Amino acid sequence: MFKRISNLVKGFLSLFISGLERANPEALLEVEQENLRKQIGKYNQGLAGHAGLCERLMGQIRQQEKEETDLRARTAANIKVGNRDAAGQYALRLQQVQKDLAENRAQLDQAEKTYKDLITARDVAINAARQKIESLKAGINDMKMKKAMAELNEMAAGMVTSIGGSGDTLDRLEKMVEEERTKAAGKARVARDQLDMSGVMMKEAEQKAMADQALADFAAAEGIVMEGGPGNGGATGTAGKSMGPG
């Protein structure tokens, strides 16, 4: 029972974490990059230890080579002076040193080869990881762009559907504007039909009569004789003054 509950909780947690990873791929990629940097650091530490081993072997080989030269000289010197016992001891020691030197040289060759192989493996792994990371970055950017385009296309499709549909807000607004415009035109026509033109015509005649009277007063003050009396459009004058063509 408890195992089933534990599995269920683990399943929910796994789904939750998977959802977070899908929602934040950049964060997940950054974590993996940090893990890669840590792994490279640890790997380099191992390489440093291996390089130290190579250096110790080279130090031993240099020391043994020096000892070999010294023992060779001592053996030869004792042989020349006829000291066979000492020469034999030096010769025995020389054989052991030469054997150890050969073993150390073989170990150094193997260690150097291993060191170079490890460096090559590290570089290949790092290059592969970097290429994958760059590919993932490009994929994430492409995914974002395509998601944005898909959202824009969905919005555009929704707009086309909603704008072109019946009962749409723009259609209702157009109908309301047309109804109000028709009502306003009708009211204007009714108001125009109700206008009393007789009063307007009377006012116009009154203004014309007042203009004729003002003209007659002006002509009388200037000594101009108006032809046809007040209200006539043409006039000729006497006493050197006239109105209208001579």
ZIUR-V523096 format. One record per residue. N is the residue number from 1. RES is the residue in one letter. D_CENTER is the distance of its C-alpha to the mean C-alpha in whole Angstrom. Layout:
BEGIN
n->N res->RES d_center->D_CENTER
n->N res->RES d_center->D_CENTER
END
This chain:
BEGIN
n->1 res->M d_center->50
n->2 res->F d_center->48
n->3 res->K d_center->46
n->4 res->R d_center->45
n->5 res->I d_center->43
n->6 res->S d_center->42
n->7 res->N d_center->40
n->8 res->L d_center->39
n->9 res->V d_center->37
n->10 res->K d_center->36
n->11 res->G d_center->35
n->12 res->F d_center->33
n->13 res->L d_center->31
n->14 res->S d_center->30
n->15 res->L d_center->29
n->16 res->F d_center->27
n->17 res->I d_center->25
n->18 res->S d_center->24
n->19 res->G d_center->23
n->20 res->L d_center->21
n->21 res->E d_center->20
n->22 res->R d_center->18
n->23 res->A d_center->17
n->24 res->N d_center->15
n->25 res->P d_center->15
n->26 res->E d_center->13
n->27 res->A d_center->16
n->28 res->L d_center->18
n->29 res->L d_center->17
n->30 res->E d_center->17
n->31 res->V d_center->21
n->32 res->E d_center->22
n->33 res->Q d_center->21
n->34 res->E d_center->23
n->35 res->N d_center->25
n->36 res->L d_center->25
n->37 res->R d_center->26
n->38 res->K d_center->29
n->39 res->Q d_center->30
n->40 res->I d_center->30
n->41 res->G d_center->32
n->42 res->K d_center->35
n->43 res->Y d_center->35
n->44 res->N d_center->35
n->45 res->Q d_center->38
n->46 res->G d_center->40
n->47 res->L d_center->40
n->48 res->A d_center->41
n->49 res->G d_center->44
n->50 res->H d_center->45
n->51 res->A d_center->45
n->52 res->G d_center->47
n->53 res->L d_center->50
n->54 res->C d_center->50
n->55 res->E d_center->51
n->56 res->R d_center->53
n->57 res->L d_center->55
n->58 res->M d_center->55
n->59 res->G d_center->57
n->60 res->Q d_center->59
n->61 res->I d_center->60
n->62 res->R d_center->60
n->63 res->Q d_center->63
n->64 res->Q d_center->65
n->65 res->E d_center->65
n->66 res->K d_center->66
n->67 res->E d_center->69
n->68 res->E d_center->70
n->69 res->T d_center->71
n->70 res->D d_center->73
n->71 res->L d_center->74
n->72 res->R d_center->75
n->73 res->A d_center->77
n->74 res->R d_center->79
n->75 res->T d_center->80
n->76 res->A d_center->81
n->77 res->A d_center->83
n->78 res->N d_center->85
n->79 res->I d_center->86
n->80 res->K d_center->87
n->81 res->V d_center->89
n->82 res->G d_center->91
n->83 res->N d_center->89
n->84 res->R d_center->88
n->85 res->D d_center->87
n->86 res->A d_center->85
n->87 res->A d_center->83
n->88 res->G d_center->83
n->89 res->Q d_center->81
n->90 res->Y d_center->79
n->91 res->A d_center->78
n->92 res->L d_center->77
n->93 res->R d_center->75
n->94 res->L d_center->73
n->95 res->Q d_center->73
n->96 res->Q d_center->71
n->97 res->V d_center->69
n->98 res->Q d_center->68
n->99 res->K d_center->67
n->100 res->D d_center->65
n->101 res->L d_center->63
n->102 res->A d_center->63
n->103 res->E d_center->61
n->104 res->N d_center->59
n->105 res->R d_center->58
n->106 res->A d_center->57
n->107 res->Q d_center->55
n->108 res->L d_center->53
n->109 res->D d_center->53
n->110 res->Q d_center->51
n->111 res->A d_center->49
n->112 res->E d_center->48
n->113 res->K d_center->47
n->114 res->T d_center->45
n->115 res->Y d_center->43
n->116 res->K d_center->42
n->117 res->D d_center->41
n->118 res->L d_center->39
n->119 res->I d_center->37
n->120 res->T d_center->36
n->121 res->A d_center->36
n->122 res->R d_center->33
n->123 res->D d_center->31
n->124 res->V d_center->31
n->125 res->A d_center->30
n->126 res->I d_center->27
n->127 res->N d_center->26
n->128 res->A d_center->26
n->129 res->A d_center->24
n->130 res->R d_center->21
n->131 res->Q d_center->21
n->132 res->K d_center->21
n->133 res->I d_center->18
n->134 res->E d_center->16
n->135 res->S d_center->17
n->136 res->L d_center->16
n->137 res->K d_center->12
n->138 res->A d_center->12
n->139 res->G d_center->13
n->140 res->I d_center->11
n->141 res->N d_center->8
n->142 res->D d_center->11
n->143 res->M d_center->12
n->144 res->K d_center->9
n->145 res->M d_center->9
n->146 res->K d_center->13
n->147 res->K d_center->13
n->148 res->A d_center->11
n->149 res->M d_center->13
n->150 res->A d_center->16
n->151 res->E d_center->16
n->152 res->L d_center->16
n->153 res->N d_center->19
n->154 res->E d_center->21
n->155 res->M d_center->20
n->156 res->A d_center->22
n->157 res->A d_center->25
n->158 res->G d_center->26
n->159 res->M d_center->26
n->160 res->V d_center->28
n->161 res->T d_center->30
n->162 res->S d_center->31
n->163 res->I d_center->31
n->164 res->G d_center->34
n->165 res->G d_center->35
n->166 res->S d_center->39
n->167 res->G d_center->39
n->168 res->D d_center->36
n->169 res->T d_center->35
n->170 res->L d_center->35
n->171 res->D d_center->38
n->172 res->R d_center->40
n->173 res->L d_center->39
n->174 res->E d_center->40
n->175 res->K d_center->44
n->176 res->M d_center->44
n->177 res->V d_center->44
n->178 res->E d_center->46
n->179 res->E d_center->49
n->180 res->E d_center->49
n->181 res->R d_center->49
n->182 res->T d_center->52
n->183 res->K d_center->54
n->184 res->A d_center->53
n->185 res->A d_center->55
n->186 res->G d_center->58
n->187 res->K d_center->58
n->188 res->A d_center->58
n->189 res->R d_center->61
n->190 res->V d_center->63
n->191 res->A d_center->63
n->192 res->R d_center->64
n->193 res->D d_center->67
n->194 res->Q d_center->68
n->195 res->L d_center->69
n->196 res->D d_center->72
n->197 res->M d_center->73
n->198 res->S d_center->76
n->199 res->G d_center->76
n->200 res->V d_center->73
n->201 res->M d_center->76
n->202 res->M d_center->78
n->203 res->K d_center->76
n->204 res->E d_center->76
n->205 res->A d_center->79
n->206 res->E d_center->80
n->207 res->Q d_center->78
n->208 res->K d_center->79
n->209 res->A d_center->83
n->210 res->M d_center->82
n->211 res->A d_center->80
n->212 res->D d_center->84
n->213 res->Q d_center->86
n->214 res->A d_center->84
n->215 res->L d_center->84
n->216 res->A d_center->88
n->217 res->D d_center->88
n->218 res->F d_center->87
n->219 res->A d_center->89
n->220 res->A d_center->92
n->221 res->A d_center->91
n->222 res->E d_center->91
n->223 res->G d_center->94
n->224 res->I d_center->92
n->225 res->V d_center->94
n->226 res->M d_center->91
n->227 res->E d_center->92
n->228 res->G d_center->93
n->229 res->G d_center->92
n->230 res->P d_center->89
n->231 res->G d_center->86
n->232 res->N d_center->87
n->233 res->G d_center->84
n->234 res->G d_center->87
n->235 res->A d_center->89
n->236 res->T d_center->92
n->237 res->G d_center->93
n->238 res->T d_center->97
n->239 res->A d_center->98
n->240 res->G d_center->95
n->241 res->K d_center->92
n->242 res->S d_center->91
n->243 res->M d_center->87
n->244 res->G d_center->86
n->245 res->P d_center->87
n->246 res->G d_center->90
END
